[in-house]
Amino acid sequence: MLTWIIVILLILWVLGYFGPNVYSGIPRSGNVVHVLLVIVVILIILKLLGIM
């Protein structure tokens, strides 16, 4: 389940970062992109350490 959360957050991050450049219908997300990236990195580190 944690793997799916990581994958979904990564997809949302990619859409938020590259989306407005590719398709103008996706709004610019600003700092949300960076927050998602930090959450993904924290989840990956916790998974590698075996905490989650």
Secondary structure, 3 states (H helix, E strand, C coil): CHHHHHHHHHHHHHHHHHHHHHCCCCCCCCHHHHHHHHHHHHHHHHHHHCCC
